[in-house]
Amino acid sequence: MCTHVGDGRVCLVYSHRFNGGSWKEVHEEVRIAYTACGYGGQRPWFLCPKCEHRAAILYLGSSLFLCRECCGLTYTSRQESGNIPKQMARKMERIKYKLSIQEPGGLLTDMRIDKPKGMHWRTYTRLMKELEEVRTTGLKSMAACLNLLHDRLQKAPKR
């Protein structure tokens, strides 16, 4: 990849292939916009070639560098909307990180955890309480999903 900078734009020259096809050389021009900073100076931003919105980072889409929105990239938490067991497992991982626990484990793992050295007992008991609440909520949601699946299987016609 080769870049050229000048005149409020960045020129990108790179080779790209899609789904194992033939290589194509792409010459792409990305404009740069500037905004004033609070204490003086200017902050450069890329302007997305597709939507013209400012972006700090551009991602390689199907063949062009585009902003996050135009590439259809979303955060993991947005993809979990409505999936309570996944949300609870993620919350558990965050709490376990705070408790300095490295080993993986989800809703079904044993929750006997020693207090990390240097952590206040009040913080430890609060985190353990949160962990148990999250685990209970996740397990209840999993049980509801399994009951729903069981009911559907019972109603399904026999083959």
Salt bridges, closest charged atoms under 4 A:
GLU25 OE2 - HIS27 NE2 3.04
GLU29 OE1 - ARG9 NH1 3.04
GLU52 OE1 - ARG31 NH2 2.48
GLU80 OE1 - ARG90 NE 3.22
GLU93 OE2 - LYS96 NZ 3.83
ASP110 OD2 - ARG112 NH2 2.66
GLU130 OE2 - ARG126 NH1 2.97
ASP151 OD1 - HIS150 ND1 3.86
